[in-house]
C-alpha cells in the first residue's frame, strides 16, 4: 500500500509523473483516489462506484485504487498532491480549500442556500459548472459536486439556543477565513485544526465544540465526546471531486469523456447514499443519548449578517450570491 510518507518522499512527484506514461504504454491505467472519510461513507462509495463503472466499460484497462480515512493526509494535503500529479483524484470539502480557490467562497457563506434541494440545483446548474471550471487555473479538473449537508453546532458543554450561548466556546472550524469569521461572528472562539484531530481535541478539551453534518458527527464517533447537538443549519457548502489536470490531460479524449460522464453519473448515486446515511446517522446519535435542540436560526442569521455583507463587498462574490438567490 502507498503510504503518505512514500508519496511525499524525495522523487515522488517525478515518479508519479513518469507512472502516467508507463501505465498508458503498458495499456493499463490505475487512478488513485483519496478521501478523509471512512470506506463506507457516501462520498467514498460514490467514487468506488465510479471506478467500478469505468473498469467495467474499459474491460479493466482503467482501474481505481481508493485510499479512504485520511490515509494520505488532510484535504489540503491531497489537493496539493493532485495538483502536482502525486495522486489523481481528491474529494474535498469546499470549506477546507476556499482560501486556495476563491471562486468557491460564495458557496461557503452562511445561510446562502434555502435547503438541500436548492443547493443541488445550484451545483448542477450554470453557477456550479462555472465554479468547477475555475479549478483548471491551478492544475485541477472539477469533475462534480457532492453533498455535504447542512452544518450545525455540537459541543461538550451545554445546549446552544442563541449566539449568546456560544460565548467562550472554542469551536473547531476548517482552515478557512470564511469559517473563522463566521464562527467568531456567532460569538465563539473559532479554532482551526485538521479534521482528523477533532475527536481527540474534544476528548482532551483542546476544543469545546465543532460544526458539521449528522453523517460526519456519527461516522467519526464525535458524538461520544460531544453530547449536545444544536440545529443551526448555518452552512450548506458542498464538496468537490477534483482530478489532477496533468493526469487528466494525459488520457485519451475518449477516456477523458468517460471519466467526466461517470463522475456526473456518480452524483445521484452519492445523493441517494447521502440521504440514507444522514437519516441513519441522526437516528443513531439520538438513540445514543445525544441531547438535541433547535437553535434560534433567526438570531444566528442576524449575528452573521454583517460578516456576510463584508464578504459581499467583493463584486464577484456578490454577483454569484445574487444568482443563487434568484434561482428557484
C-alpha positions as CSV (number, residue, x, y, z in Angstrom):
1,X,0.0,0.0,0.0
2,X,1.2,3.5,-0.8
3,X,1.9,5.5,2.4
4,X,1.7,9.2,2.8
5,X,5.5,9.2,3.6
6,X,6.2,7.4,0.3
7,X,4.1,9.8,-1.7
8,X,5.7,12.9,-0.1
9,X,9.3,11.5,-0.2
10,X,12.0,12.7,-2.4
11,X,11.4,11.9,-6.1
12,X,7.7,11.0,-5.5
13,X,6.4,13.7,-7.8
14,X,8.8,12.7,-10.6
15,X,7.9,9.1,-10.2
16,X,4.2,9.8,-10.2
17,X,4.5,11.8,-13.4
18,X,6.5,9.0,-15.1
19,X,3.9,6.5,-13.9
20,X,1.3,8.0,-16.2
21,X,3.3,7.3,-19.3
22,X,4.3,3.8,-18.1
23,X,0.8,2.8,-17.3
24,X,-0.5,4.0,-20.6
25,X,2.2,2.5,-22.6
26,X,1.5,-0.9,-21.0
27,X,-2.1,-0.5,-21.9
28,X,-3.4,-0.2,-18.4
29,X,-4.0,2.8,-16.1
30,X,-4.6,2.9,-12.4
31,X,-6.3,6.0,-11.0
32,X,-5.6,6.8,-7.3
33,X,-8.5,8.4,-5.4
34,X,-8.4,9.7,-1.8
35,X,-10.9,10.8,0.8
36,X,-10.6,11.7,4.6
37,X,-13.9,9.9,5.3
38,X,-14.1,6.1,6.1
39,X,-14.6,3.5,3.5
40,X,-18.3,3.2,3.8
41,X,-19.0,7.0,3.7
42,X,-21.3,8.1,0.8
43,X,-18.5,10.1,-1.0
44,X,-16.1,7.1,-0.8
45,X,-18.8,4.7,-2.0
46,X,-19.7,7.0,-4.9
47,X,-16.1,7.2,-6.1
48,X,-15.8,3.4,-5.7
49,X,-19.0,3.1,-7.9
50,X,-17.5,5.4,-10.5
51,X,-14.3,3.4,-10.6
52,X,-16.1,0.1,-10.9
53,X,-18.2,1.5,-13.8
54,X,-15.1,2.8,-15.6
55,X,-13.2,-0.5,-15.1
56,X,-16.2,-2.4,-16.5
57,X,-16.6,-0.2,-19.5
58,X,-12.8,-0.4,-20.3
59,X,-12.6,-4.1,-19.6
60,X,-10.2,-3.5,-16.8
61,X,-7.9,-1.2,-18.8
62,X,-8.6,1.6,-16.3
63,X,-9.0,0.8,-12.6
64,X,-9.3,2.8,-9.4
65,X,-7.3,2.4,-6.2
66,X,-9.0,4.2,-3.3
67,X,-7.4,5.4,-0.1
68,X,-10.1,6.4,2.4
69,X,-9.9,7.5,6.1
70,X,-7.3,10.3,5.5
71,X,-4.5,7.8,4.8
72,X,-2.7,10.2,2.5
73,X,-3.2,13.4,4.6
74,X,-5.6,16.2,5.1
75,X,-7.8,17.6,2.4
76,X,-5.4,20.5,1.8
77,X,-2.6,17.9,1.5
78,X,-4.4,15.8,-1.0
79,X,-5.5,18.8,-3.2
80,X,-1.8,19.8,-3.5
81,X,-0.8,16.2,-4.2
82,X,-3.3,16.1,-7.0
83,X,-2.1,19.4,-8.4
84,X,1.4,18.0,-8.7
85,X,0.4,14.6,-10.1
86,X,1.3,12.6,-7.0
87,X,-2.2,11.3,-6.9
88,X,-5.1,11.5,-9.3
89,X,-8.5,12.3,-7.6
90,X,-9.3,14.0,-4.3
91,X,-12.7,14.6,-2.8
92,X,-12.6,17.7,-0.7
93,X,-14.9,19.9,1.4
94,X,-15.0,23.4,0.0
95,X,-14.6,24.9,3.4
96,X,-11.1,23.4,3.6
97,X,-10.0,24.8,0.3
98,X,-11.8,28.1,-0.3
99,X,-8.8,30.2,0.7
100,X,-7.0,28.4,-2.2
101,X,-9.9,28.7,-4.6
102,X,-11.7,32.0,-4.1
103,X,-14.4,31.1,-6.7
104,X,-15.8,28.6,-4.2
105,X,-16.3,31.2,-1.5
106,X,-19.9,32.2,-2.2
107,X,-21.0,28.6,-1.7
108,X,-19.4,28.6,1.8
109,X,-21.0,31.8,3.1
110,X,-23.7,31.3,5.9
111,X,-27.3,30.9,5.0
112,X,-26.8,31.1,1.2
113,X,-29.0,28.1,0.4
114,X,-32.6,27.7,1.3
115,X,-32.5,23.9,1.5
116,X,-30.6,21.0,0.2
117,X,-32.7,20.9,-3.0
118,X,-31.7,24.5,-3.7
119,X,-28.1,23.7,-3.2
120,X,-28.3,20.7,-5.5
121,X,-29.9,22.8,-8.3
122,X,-27.2,25.4,-8.0
123,X,-24.4,22.9,-8.1
124,X,-25.9,21.0,-11.1
125,X,-26.6,24.2,-13.0
126,X,-24.7,27.1,-14.6
127,X,-23.3,28.5,-11.3
128,X,-21.9,25.2,-10.2
129,X,-20.4,24.3,-13.5
130,X,-18.7,27.7,-13.8
131,X,-17.1,27.3,-10.4
132,X,-15.9,23.8,-11.2
133,X,-14.3,25.1,-14.4
134,X,-12.2,27.6,-12.3
135,X,-10.2,24.7,-10.7
136,X,-8.3,24.4,-14.0
137,X,-6.4,27.6,-13.3
138,X,-4.5,25.8,-10.6
139,X,-3.8,22.4,-12.1
140,X,-7.1,20.6,-11.3
141,X,-10.2,19.5,-13.2
142,X,-13.5,19.9,-11.3
143,X,-15.4,16.7,-12.1
144,X,-18.5,17.1,-9.8
145,X,-20.0,18.5,-6.7
146,X,-21.1,16.1,-3.9
147,X,-23.4,16.9,-1.0
148,X,-22.2,17.8,2.5
149,X,-25.5,18.6,4.1
150,X,-26.4,21.5,6.4
151,X,-23.9,22.0,9.2
152,X,-24.8,22.6,12.8
153,X,-23.1,23.0,16.2
154,X,-22.2,20.2,18.6
155,X,-20.4,20.6,21.8
156,X,-19.4,19.0,25.1
157,X,-20.8,21.6,27.5
158,X,-24.4,22.7,27.0
159,X,-27.3,23.3,24.6
160,X,-26.9,26.3,22.2
161,X,-30.1,28.3,21.6
162,X,-28.8,31.7,20.5
163,X,-25.3,33.2,19.7
164,X,-25.1,34.3,23.4
165,X,-24.7,30.6,24.3
166,X,-21.6,30.4,22.0
167,X,-19.6,32.8,24.2
168,X,-16.2,31.4,25.3
169,X,-16.7,28.2,23.4
170,X,-13.6,27.1,21.5
171,X,-15.1,25.6,18.3
172,X,-13.2,23.8,15.6
173,X,-13.5,25.1,12.1
174,X,-11.8,24.3,8.8
175,X,-8.8,26.4,7.9
176,X,-10.9,28.9,6.1
177,X,-11.2,32.6,6.5
178,X,-14.9,32.5,6.0
179,X,-15.4,29.8,8.6
180,X,-13.2,31.6,11.2
181,X,-15.1,34.9,10.7
182,X,-18.5,33.1,10.6
183,X,-18.0,31.4,14.0
184,X,-16.4,34.4,15.5
185,X,-19.4,36.5,14.4
186,X,-21.6,33.9,16.2
187,X,-19.7,34.7,19.4
188,X,-17.4,31.6,19.6
189,X,-13.7,31.4,19.6
190,X,-13.0,29.8,16.2
191,X,-10.2,27.3,16.4
192,X,-8.9,25.9,13.0
193,X,-7.5,22.4,13.4
194,X,-7.3,19.5,10.9
195,X,-10.4,17.3,10.5
196,X,-8.7,14.2,11.8
197,X,-7.8,15.9,15.1
198,X,-11.4,16.8,16.1
199,X,-12.2,13.7,18.2
200,X,-9.0,14.0,20.2
201,X,-9.5,17.7,20.5
202,X,-13.0,17.3,22.0
203,X,-11.8,14.4,24.2
204,X,-8.9,16.4,25.7
205,X,-10.8,19.7,25.8
206,X,-8.4,21.4,23.4
207,X,-11.7,22.4,21.8
208,X,-15.2,22.5,23.3
209,X,-17.2,22.2,20.1
210,X,-17.2,21.6,16.4
211,X,-19.7,22.1,13.5
212,X,-20.5,19.6,10.8
213,X,-23.3,17.4,9.4
214,X,-25.1,14.4,11.0
215,X,-23.2,11.8,8.9
216,X,-19.8,13.1,9.9
217,X,-20.8,13.6,13.5
218,X,-21.7,9.9,13.6
219,X,-19.1,8.3,11.4
220,X,-16.2,9.9,13.3
221,X,-17.8,8.9,16.7
222,X,-17.5,12.5,17.8
223,X,-21.0,12.1,19.4
224,X,-19.3,10.0,22.1
225,X,-17.4,13.1,23.4
226,X,-19.8,15.9,22.3
227,X,-23.2,15.2,23.7
228,X,-25.1,18.3,22.7
229,X,-26.3,18.9,19.1
230,X,-27.9,22.3,18.3
231,X,-29.5,22.6,14.9
232,X,-28.3,25.9,13.4
233,X,-28.1,24.9,9.7
234,X,-25.7,27.8,9.3
235,X,-23.9,26.5,6.1
236,X,-24.5,24.0,3.3
237,X,-21.3,24.3,1.3
238,X,-20.9,21.2,-1.0
239,X,-17.9,19.0,-1.6
240,X,-15.8,18.9,-4.8
241,X,-14.5,15.9,-6.7
242,X,-11.2,17.0,-8.3
243,X,-8.7,15.4,-10.6
244,X,-5.1,16.2,-11.4
245,X,-5.3,18.2,-14.7
246,X,-1.9,16.8,-15.9
247,X,-3.2,13.3,-15.3
248,X,-6.5,14.1,-17.0
249,X,-4.8,15.7,-20.0
250,X,-2.5,12.6,-20.4
251,X,-5.6,10.4,-21.0
252,X,-7.1,9.9,-24.4
253,X,-10.1,12.0,-25.4
254,X,-12.4,9.0,-25.1
255,X,-11.1,8.2,-21.6
256,X,-11.5,11.8,-20.5
257,X,-15.1,11.8,-21.7
258,X,-15.7,8.6,-19.9
259,X,-14.3,9.9,-16.6
260,X,-16.4,13.1,-16.8
261,X,-19.5,11.1,-17.7
262,X,-19.1,8.6,-14.8
263,X,-18.3,11.4,-12.4
264,X,-21.6,13.1,-13.3
265,X,-23.5,9.8,-13.0
266,X,-21.9,9.2,-9.6
267,X,-23.7,12.3,-8.2
268,X,-27.2,10.8,-7.9
269,X,-25.5,7.6,-6.5
270,X,-23.9,9.7,-3.8
271,X,-27.0,11.6,-3.1
272,X,-29.1,8.5,-2.6
273,X,-26.5,7.1,-0.2
274,X,-26.2,10.5,1.5
275,X,-29.9,10.9,2.2
276,X,-29.9,7.4,3.7
277,X,-26.8,8.0,5.7
278,X,-28.0,11.3,7.1
279,X,-31.2,9.7,8.4
280,X,-29.4,6.7,9.9
281,X,-26.7,8.8,11.5
282,X,-29.2,11.2,13.1
283,X,-31.2,8.2,14.5
284,X,-28.0,6.5,15.8
285,X,-26.7,9.5,17.7
286,X,-30.1,10.4,19.2
287,X,-30.6,6.8,20.3
288,X,-27.2,7.0,21.9
289,X,-28.4,9.8,24.2
290,X,-27.2,12.9,22.4
291,X,-29.2,16.0,23.5
292,X,-30.9,17.7,20.5
293,X,-32.3,21.2,20.3
294,X,-33.5,23.5,17.6
295,X,-31.5,26.7,17.7
296,X,-32.9,30.2,17.1
297,X,-31.8,30.4,13.4
298,X,-33.1,33.9,13.0
299,X,-30.8,35.0,15.8
300,X,-27.9,33.3,14.0
301,X,-28.9,34.9,10.7
302,X,-28.7,38.3,12.4
303,X,-25.3,37.6,14.0
304,X,-23.6,36.6,10.8
305,X,-25.3,39.3,8.7
306,X,-22.5,42.0,8.9
307,X,-19.8,39.4,8.3
308,X,-21.7,38.1,5.2
309,X,-22.1,41.7,3.9
310,X,-18.3,42.3,4.3
311,X,-17.6,39.3,2.0
312,X,-20.1,40.6,-0.5
313,X,-18.2,43.8,-1.0
314,X,-16.3,41.7,-3.5
315,X,-18.4,42.1,-6.6
316,X,-17.6,38.7,-7.9
317,X,-18.9,37.1,-4.7
318,X,-21.9,39.4,-4.6
319,X,-22.8,38.5,-8.2
320,X,-22.7,34.8,-7.5
321,X,-24.7,35.1,-4.4
322,X,-27.4,37.2,-6.3
323,X,-27.5,34.4,-8.9
324,X,-28.0,31.8,-6.1
325,X,-30.7,34.0,-4.5
326,X,-32.6,34.4,-7.8
327,X,-32.5,30.6,-8.6
328,X,-35.7,28.8,-7.8
